[in-house]
């Protein structure tokens, strides 16, 4: 067997638990990104051997049903649906997924209840959740979650405070009962390989797919990703602890700068007694209403929310999803081959 064939077999063994769980050729998940992770991108990822995930976000049950049916018309491969646990119609959304035989449901945006986890499992779907800390990961496993995603602060969109490098060291050695997928700042296959060797089951990618050919994101949005550097993807800043700001990572633009002055103005009005605390908090939160759609769909890259992970610096061109996935796999294989050559050289010496 050739060196490349050996390397591919090794990679297949390393992420076999992830592939078996997902039912995909490669343990490469598409991150669920609102306005981006819809039928076209999701089906392209699954058709290329990865595992696409629809971002339900604020969709109503009828709208989610439409998206699931449209995705199933474009692929016969497994894909998942990401549901926000705080959605007021969560049970109805779960029922839509089950009625249409969606194979996997990803519960995000909060801690799912045991009842919701059981509802998904009893309906015949696999259930996944997010664990930003070891204690929560263990709690979710006890509640019946079947797989975890640990996402570092390098990721785009809503993020936690801890890097993937630290989360992996904390969680991978200590949660082995279920597959654990890594996410956040991933842009290369050899990086995923390093986590597979630590015990991960696979990797989740968002930013690289958001800028793909099949992504429906506006061309100006994709071009901003192509030009962006890792340091350009910054987290939103909170000016006053009395008015919490949910951390979101995205490309710095006019909107991020204006958000700072907006917070300062609202806080000053509160200090002067011109506005109540609850109203002030709402004004701060509503600043970003519709901002993601403005960026992704309308192409307003200055006044919209340009959610992107720090891996944006590795987006150098707009490529088809299949090419991206092939490259990720090849990078992991090449890293394994290089290691084998180094080992042989060391033995020969």
C-alpha positions, 0 to 999 in steps of 0.5 A: 500500500502506498504512503498516501493510501496508508495516510488516507486509511489512518485518517478514515480510522481517526474520524470514523466515530464522527463519520459513523455518527453523522452518516457522512463520508467525512467528519466535516460539519458545516457550521449553522450560519443564519441567512447562509446555511440554507438549502443550497449550501447545506445540500452542497456540503452533504453532497460533497461528503461533509455534513450540512446543517440548516440554520433555523434561527428565528424561522417559524415552523412553516418556514423551516418545513419549506427549507427542509423539503427544499434541501431534501430535493437537492440531496439524498445524503444526511443533513442536520437542523440547528434549532435555538433552544430559546425559540418560543416554538421549539417543540413545534420546530422539533416536530417539523424535523421529526415529521420530515425524517431529519436525521440529526437535530443540533440544539444551540443557543442555550442549555436544552432540557432533558425533555427536549433531548428525549423528544428528539431521540424518541422521534428517531433523530440523533441529537447534538449540543454545544458545550463551552465548558467541561461541566456543561458537557458532562451535564448534557451527556447525562441528559442524553445528548448523543454528540457535542460540539466544542466551539472556541472563541475564534469562531464567527458569530455568537461566541464564548470566552475560551479558545478552542485550544484550551477547550480541547485540552479541557474536554477531549480527554474527559468526555469519551462517551460521545463523539466530540466535534471541534469548532472555531477558527478552523481553516485547514485539514491538518489543524483538524487532524491535530484535534482528531489525534487528541480524541475529537470525532471531527471538525466544524467549519463555518467561515470557509463555507460562507465564502464558497461558490454555493453560498447565497451570501452577497458577492460583496460579503464574500469579497470582504471575507477574501480580503480579510485578515484574522485580526480583522475579525473582532469581538463586539465590545461591552462598555458598561457591565450594567448593560450586557452585550452578547459577544459576537465576532465579525469583521470590523466595519462602520457598524462596529464602530458606530455600535460603540458610540451608540452604547456610549450615547444610551448609557449617558442618557441613562446616567442623566435619568432620561431613560430607564434601564430596561429601555436602555438595554433594549436600545443597545440590543436592537442596534443589530436588528436586521444587521446580519441580513443587510450584510449577507443578503443585501451586501451592505458590508459597512452597515451590516453585521459581518459575522466571521471567524478568525479563520477568515484570513485563510479565505483566499478565493471563492471556491466550490464547496467540493473543492474546499472539502477535497482540500481539507481532506488532502491537507490532513492526508499530506500532514500524515504522510509528512510525519511518516517520512520524518519518522522513517528518516529518524529511524534511518539515522 
